[in-house]
């Protein structure tokens, strides 16, 4: 039966695991925990192909507990009950080490069914997830577990694994590999930090390569062909989706047009036109704001053009919008002002609308006094001093002029009038 190469060469010790030096290095916390033999409940969080399942298997082999594995995408309550039924029997004399893959797909009831047994130690849980566990794992499980983050593996650390895979395939097929310069680097960088994907690419490359007189030629052009778009990590409902959108907006805010274009390109390559448009529109008001009020209609025009054009042409107006926003002056005075006002409203600081501002139809119908509203346009320079905020907030100050040319000009204008 066919067995994927990635499974065949799966590491059998922590020293063989590719990457994750921050937790598995010489003084890494996870390594020290494993070597102690006292395994707590743990949640492994990180992208696919970064070693979560491999490390869980290594841990299971170093303990005297019976290993049980479940995948939350297919398992249900019946599977959990089957494992629970084995507890305190000859099948599991020292308890169970349960490896639960993709725990984010278990609902609250399914996760809570494990609590009693996690609590008394009969089940030691090692769960893995590609989603942020603080969003998808319920608090009762989180509070009893230690979270370890597995990070994507840099290309230079993937290269030795790629070379090892080539050597194994060459030995298996009794051939001598002739590797063009750049092949290892191309496969290692194109996998997007996913070691399993890199190994699978090697296997595919071997299958497609030309064999001649006991030699196999691994060419850069073939490596390019099998690696197309494979470095893209993206899930419209997952962390990567929100991370890239966040990075785009923060690059615009940070006035880095190159980074903004990079994240825009990643969004467009996976066809997320709407997500890109929404963040770009938001940045015009949130980050440029009153420093350049015309940014909003300009960016709106670019977004409208992009949505009408569709991909791939939409990249043109959106690129212009990103460069424009990244290089425009910045002000968040509007954001700070409305957030401060909302905070007071949420705190219950409201009070009745001042009589001067109430609807005029109420005059003469039993109110203690008439409205006496002063119409600003009837006064010099269209302004007159009167109270607009409720009495409870009459001295509140929400808006502070930004330190940009446009807002400072407005400040100077109103300081002169209100003086």
C-alpha positions as CSV (number, residue, x, y, z in Angstrom):
1,X,0.0,0.0,0.0
2,X,1.2,3.5,-0.9
3,X,2.6,5.5,2.0
4,X,3.3,9.2,1.6
5,X,6.9,10.1,1.9
6,X,6.1,12.7,4.5
7,X,4.8,10.0,6.8
8,X,7.7,7.6,6.1
9,X,10.4,10.1,7.1
10,X,8.4,11.6,10.0
11,X,10.9,12.4,12.9
12,X,11.2,9.9,15.7
13,X,12.9,12.3,18.2
14,X,12.7,15.9,19.1
15,X,16.2,16.5,17.7
16,X,14.9,15.5,14.2
17,X,12.0,17.9,14.2
18,X,12.5,20.7,11.7
19,X,12.1,24.2,13.1
20,X,10.4,25.2,16.4
21,X,13.7,26.0,18.1
22,X,11.9,28.5,20.4
23,X,10.1,25.6,22.2
24,X,12.1,22.5,21.2
25,X,15.6,23.9,21.3
26,X,18.2,23.0,23.9
27,X,16.5,25.1,26.6
28,X,13.0,25.2,25.0
29,X,10.1,24.9,27.5
30,X,8.3,22.1,25.6
31,X,11.5,20.1,25.3
32,X,12.1,20.4,29.1
33,X,8.6,19.3,29.8
34,X,8.8,16.3,27.6
35,X,12.2,15.3,29.0
36,X,10.8,15.5,32.5
37,X,8.2,12.8,31.7
38,X,5.4,14.8,33.5
39,X,3.2,15.6,30.6
40,X,0.5,18.2,31.2
41,X,-2.6,19.0,29.1
42,X,-1.4,21.0,26.1
43,X,-2.7,22.7,23.1
44,X,-0.5,23.0,20.0
45,X,-1.4,26.0,17.9
46,X,0.1,26.8,14.5
47,X,-0.1,26.4,10.7
48,X,-0.3,23.0,9.2
49,X,2.9,21.1,8.4
50,X,4.9,22.6,11.3
51,X,5.3,19.4,13.4
52,X,2.3,19.5,15.8
53,X,1.3,15.9,15.1
54,X,4.9,14.7,15.0
55,X,5.7,16.1,18.4
56,X,2.5,14.7,19.9
57,X,3.5,11.2,18.7
58,X,7.0,11.6,20.1
59,X,5.5,12.6,23.5
60,X,3.2,9.6,23.4
61,X,6.2,7.3,22.8
62,X,8.1,8.7,25.8
63,X,5.2,8.1,28.2
64,X,3.7,4.9,29.6
65,X,0.2,6.0,28.6
66,X,-2.0,4.5,25.9
67,X,-2.2,6.7,22.9
68,X,-5.6,7.4,21.4
69,X,-6.1,9.7,18.4
70,X,-9.2,11.6,17.2
71,X,-9.7,14.1,14.5
72,X,-12.4,16.5,15.4
73,X,-13.5,16.9,11.8
74,X,-14.9,13.4,11.8
75,X,-15.1,12.3,15.4
76,X,-18.1,12.8,17.6
77,X,-19.5,12.1,21.1
78,X,-19.6,8.4,20.4
79,X,-15.9,8.3,19.8
80,X,-15.2,10.2,23.0
81,X,-17.4,7.7,25.0
82,X,-15.5,4.8,23.5
83,X,-12.3,6.2,24.9
84,X,-13.9,6.9,28.2
85,X,-15.1,3.4,28.4
86,X,-11.5,2.1,28.3
87,X,-10.5,4.1,31.3
88,X,-9.7,2.0,34.5
89,X,-9.4,-1.2,32.4
90,X,-6.5,-3.4,31.4
91,X,-6.5,-1.6,28.1
92,X,-5.4,1.7,29.7
93,X,-3.7,0.8,33.1
94,X,-1.9,4.2,33.3
95,X,-4.6,6.3,31.7
96,X,-4.9,7.7,28.2
97,X,-2.9,10.2,26.2
98,X,-5.5,11.6,23.9
99,X,-4.3,13.4,20.8
100,X,-7.2,15.5,19.4
101,X,-6.4,17.0,16.0
102,X,-8.3,20.1,14.8
103,X,-10.0,20.7,18.2
104,X,-11.6,23.9,16.8
105,X,-14.2,21.6,15.1
106,X,-15.5,20.2,18.4
107,X,-18.4,22.1,19.8
108,X,-18.8,23.2,23.4
109,X,-20.6,20.0,24.5
110,X,-18.0,17.8,22.9
111,X,-15.1,19.6,24.5
112,X,-16.8,19.7,27.9
113,X,-17.4,15.9,27.8
114,X,-13.6,15.6,28.4
115,X,-13.4,17.9,31.4
116,X,-14.1,15.4,34.2
117,X,-11.4,13.1,33.0
118,X,-8.9,15.8,32.3
119,X,-9.5,17.1,35.7
120,X,-8.7,13.9,37.5
121,X,-5.8,13.0,35.3
122,X,-7.2,9.9,33.7
123,X,-7.0,11.6,30.3
124,X,-4.0,13.7,29.3
125,X,-5.1,15.9,26.4
126,X,-2.8,17.1,23.6
127,X,-4.9,19.1,21.2
128,X,-3.8,20.8,18.0
129,X,-5.4,23.6,16.1
130,X,-4.6,25.8,13.2
131,X,-6.9,28.5,14.6
132,X,-6.3,30.8,17.5
133,X,-7.2,28.6,20.6
134,X,-8.3,31.7,22.6
135,X,-11.1,32.0,20.0
136,X,-12.0,28.4,19.3
137,X,-11.3,26.5,22.5
138,X,-13.6,26.9,25.4
139,X,-12.3,28.5,28.6
140,X,-12.8,25.4,30.7
141,X,-10.3,23.5,28.5
142,X,-8.0,26.4,28.1
143,X,-7.7,26.9,31.9
144,X,-6.5,23.3,32.3
145,X,-4.0,23.4,29.4
146,X,-0.8,25.0,28.4
147,X,-0.7,26.6,24.9
148,X,2.4,26.2,22.7
149,X,2.7,28.1,19.4
150,X,4.2,26.3,16.5
151,X,5.6,28.8,13.9
152,X,6.0,28.4,10.2
153,X,9.5,27.0,9.3
154,X,11.9,29.3,7.5
155,X,13.2,28.1,4.2
156,X,16.8,27.6,5.4
157,X,15.6,25.1,8.0
158,X,13.4,23.3,5.5
159,X,16.3,22.7,3.0
160,X,17.9,19.8,5.0
161,X,14.6,18.1,5.1
162,X,14.2,18.5,1.4
163,X,17.7,17.1,0.8
164,X,16.9,14.1,3.1
165,X,13.7,13.4,1.2
166,X,15.7,13.4,-2.1
167,X,18.3,11.1,-0.7
168,X,15.6,8.6,0.5
169,X,13.8,8.6,-2.9
170,X,17.1,8.2,-4.7
171,X,18.0,5.2,-2.6
172,X,14.5,3.7,-2.9
173,X,14.6,4.0,-6.7
174,X,18.3,3.1,-7.0
175,X,19.1,6.2,-9.0
176,X,21.6,9.0,-8.7
177,X,20.0,12.5,-8.4
178,X,21.4,15.3,-10.5
179,X,20.1,18.5,-8.9
180,X,20.2,21.8,-10.8
181,X,21.3,24.8,-8.7
182,X,18.4,26.5,-7.0
183,X,16.1,23.5,-6.8
184,X,16.4,23.0,-3.0
185,X,15.9,26.6,-2.3
186,X,12.9,26.9,-4.6
187,X,11.1,24.0,-3.0
188,X,12.0,25.1,0.5
189,X,10.8,28.7,0.0
190,X,7.7,27.8,-2.0
191,X,6.2,25.6,0.7
192,X,5.3,28.6,2.8
193,X,6.8,27.1,6.0
194,X,4.9,23.8,5.6
195,X,7.5,21.0,5.8
196,X,5.0,18.4,4.8
197,X,4.2,20.3,1.7
198,X,7.9,20.6,0.8
199,X,8.3,16.8,1.2
200,X,5.3,16.2,-1.0
201,X,6.7,18.5,-3.6
202,X,9.9,16.4,-3.6
203,X,8.0,13.3,-4.1
204,X,6.0,14.8,-7.0
205,X,9.2,16.2,-8.5
206,X,10.8,12.7,-8.5
207,X,7.7,11.2,-10.1
208,X,7.8,13.7,-13.0
209,X,11.5,13.9,-13.5
210,X,13.3,12.3,-16.4
211,X,15.2,9.1,-15.7
212,X,18.2,8.2,-17.8
213,X,20.8,5.5,-17.3
214,X,20.4,5.3,-13.6
215,X,20.2,9.0,-13.1
216,X,17.3,11.3,-12.4
217,X,17.4,15.0,-13.4
218,X,15.8,17.4,-10.9
219,X,15.4,20.7,-12.8
220,X,14.6,24.2,-11.6
221,X,11.9,24.5,-14.2
222,X,10.2,21.4,-12.9
223,X,10.5,22.7,-9.3
224,X,8.9,26.0,-10.4
225,X,6.1,24.1,-12.0
226,X,5.2,22.0,-9.0
227,X,5.6,24.9,-6.6
228,X,3.2,27.4,-8.3
229,X,1.2,29.3,-5.7
230,X,2.0,26.6,-3.1
231,X,3.5,29.2,-0.7
232,X,0.1,30.8,-0.3
233,X,-1.3,30.2,3.2
234,X,-4.9,31.4,3.2
235,X,-8.3,30.5,4.7
236,X,-11.1,33.0,4.3
237,X,-12.4,32.0,7.8
238,X,-9.1,31.4,9.5
239,X,-6.4,33.3,11.3
240,X,-4.3,33.8,8.1
241,X,-7.2,35.7,6.5
242,X,-7.4,38.2,9.4
243,X,-3.7,38.4,9.8
244,X,-3.1,39.5,6.2
245,X,-6.0,42.0,6.4
246,X,-4.6,43.4,9.6
247,X,-1.1,43.6,8.1
248,X,-2.4,45.5,5.1
249,X,-4.1,48.1,7.2
250,X,-1.2,48.5,9.7
251,X,1.2,48.9,6.7
252,X,-1.0,51.7,5.4
253,X,-1.2,53.3,8.8
254,X,2.6,52.9,9.2
255,X,3.2,54.8,5.9
256,X,5.0,51.8,4.3
257,X,3.8,51.6,0.6
258,X,6.0,48.5,-0.1
259,X,4.5,46.5,2.7
260,X,1.0,47.6,1.8
261,X,1.5,46.5,-1.8
262,X,2.9,43.1,-0.6
263,X,-0.2,42.3,1.5
264,X,-2.5,43.6,-1.2
265,X,-0.8,41.3,-3.6
266,X,-1.4,38.3,-1.3
267,X,-5.1,39.2,-1.0
268,X,-5.5,39.6,-4.7
269,X,-3.6,36.4,-5.5
270,X,-6.3,34.4,-3.6
271,X,-9.1,36.5,-5.0
272,X,-10.1,38.3,-1.8
273,X,-11.1,41.5,-3.6
274,X,-13.8,42.5,-1.1
275,X,-11.6,42.1,1.9
276,X,-8.9,44.3,0.4
277,X,-11.4,47.0,-0.6
278,X,-13.0,47.1,2.8
279,X,-9.7,47.6,4.7
280,X,-8.5,50.2,2.2
281,X,-11.8,52.1,2.5
282,X,-11.6,52.0,6.3
283,X,-8.0,53.2,6.4
284,X,-9.0,56.4,4.5
285,X,-11.2,57.5,7.4
286,X,-9.4,55.8,10.3
287,X,-5.8,56.6,9.5
288,X,-5.8,59.6,7.1
289,X,-8.9,61.2,8.4
290,X,-8.9,65.0,8.8
291,X,-5.3,65.3,7.8
292,X,-6.6,64.9,4.2
293,X,-10.4,64.7,4.1
294,X,-10.4,64.3,0.4
295,X,-8.8,60.8,0.8
296,X,-12.3,59.3,1.4
297,X,-13.8,60.2,-2.0
298,X,-10.5,59.5,-3.8
299,X,-10.2,56.0,-2.3
300,X,-14.0,55.4,-2.8
301,X,-13.5,56.1,-6.5
302,X,-10.6,53.6,-6.6
303,X,-12.6,50.9,-4.9
304,X,-15.6,51.4,-7.1
305,X,-13.4,51.1,-10.1
306,X,-11.8,47.9,-8.8
307,X,-15.2,46.3,-8.1
308,X,-16.5,47.2,-11.6
309,X,-13.3,46.0,-13.3
310,X,-12.9,42.8,-11.3
311,X,-9.6,40.8,-11.2
312,X,-7.0,41.0,-12.5
313,X,-7.5,44.6,-13.6
314,X,-8.8,45.6,-10.1
315,X,-5.2,45.5,-9.0
316,X,-4.5,48.8,-10.7
317,X,-6.8,51.2,-8.9
318,X,-6.3,49.3,-5.6
319,X,-2.5,49.6,-5.9
320,X,-2.9,53.4,-6.5
321,X,-5.2,53.6,-3.5
322,X,-2.6,51.8,-1.3
323,X,0.3,54.0,-2.4
324,X,-1.8,57.1,-2.0
325,X,-2.9,56.2,1.6
326,X,0.5,55.0,2.6
327,X,2.1,58.3,1.5
328,X,-0.6,60.6,2.7
329,X,-0.4,62.6,6.0
330,X,-2.0,60.8,8.9
331,X,-4.5,61.7,11.6
332,X,-6.6,59.7,14.0
333,X,-8.2,62.6,15.7
334,X,-11.7,61.7,14.3
335,X,-11.3,58.1,15.6
336,X,-10.2,59.2,19.1
337,X,-13.1,61.8,19.2
338,X,-15.9,59.4,18.4
339,X,-14.5,56.6,20.5
340,X,-14.3,58.9,23.5
341,X,-17.9,60.1,22.9
342,X,-19.1,56.5,22.6
343,X,-17.3,55.6,25.9
344,X,-19.2,58.3,27.7
345,X,-22.6,57.1,26.2
346,X,-21.9,53.5,27.2
347,X,-21.0,54.7,30.7
348,X,-24.4,56.3,31.0
349,X,-23.2,59.9,30.7
350,X,-26.0,61.3,28.7
351,X,-28.6,63.6,30.3
352,X,-31.5,65.4,28.7
353,X,-30.9,67.4,25.5
354,X,-30.5,71.1,26.4
355,X,-33.7,73.1,26.1
356,X,-32.1,75.4,23.5
357,X,-31.6,72.4,21.2
358,X,-35.0,70.7,21.6
359,X,-37.5,70.6,18.8
360,X,-39.3,74.0,18.5
361,X,-42.8,72.4,18.3
362,X,-42.6,72.0,22.1
363,X,-42.6,75.7,22.8
364,X,-45.7,77.0,24.6
365,X,-47.1,73.5,25.5
366,X,-46.4,73.6,29.3
367,X,-42.6,73.8,29.3
368,X,-41.2,76.1,31.9
369,X,-39.5,78.3,29.3
370,X,-39.3,78.7,25.6
371,X,-36.4,77.3,23.6
372,X,-34.4,80.5,23.1
373,X,-32.2,78.9,20.5
374,X,-29.6,81.2,19.1
375,X,-29.3,80.8,15.3
376,X,-25.5,81.0,14.5
377,X,-26.0,82.4,11.0
378,X,-27.6,85.5,12.5
379,X,-24.4,86.4,14.3
380,X,-21.0,87.8,13.1
381,X,-18.9,85.1,11.4
382,X,-21.7,82.6,11.8
383,X,-21.0,81.7,15.4
384,X,-22.4,82.4,18.9
385,X,-21.5,81.0,22.2
386,X,-24.2,78.6,23.7
387,X,-24.4,75.3,25.4
388,X,-24.8,72.2,23.1
389,X,-23.9,69.3,25.3
390,X,-26.2,68.1,28.1
391,X,-25.5,69.6,31.6
392,X,-23.7,66.5,32.8
393,X,-21.2,66.7,30.0
394,X,-21.1,70.5,29.3
395,X,-17.3,70.6,29.8
396,X,-16.5,67.4,27.9
397,X,-13.8,67.6,25.3
398,X,-13.7,64.7,22.7
399,X,-12.0,66.2,19.7
400,X,-8.4,67.4,19.8
401,X,-7.0,69.0,16.7
402,X,-4.4,66.9,15.0
403,X,-0.8,68.2,14.4
404,X,-1.3,68.3,10.6
405,X,-1.6,71.4,8.3
406,X,-5.3,71.1,7.6
407,X,-6.4,70.6,11.2
408,X,-4.1,73.2,12.5
409,X,-5.4,75.7,10.0
410,X,-9.0,74.9,11.3
411,X,-7.8,75.3,14.9
412,X,-6.3,78.7,14.1
413,X,-9.5,79.8,12.4
414,X,-11.8,78.8,15.3
415,X,-9.4,80.0,18.1
416,X,-9.5,83.4,16.5
417,X,-13.3,83.5,16.3
418,X,-14.0,81.9,19.7
419,X,-11.5,84.1,21.5
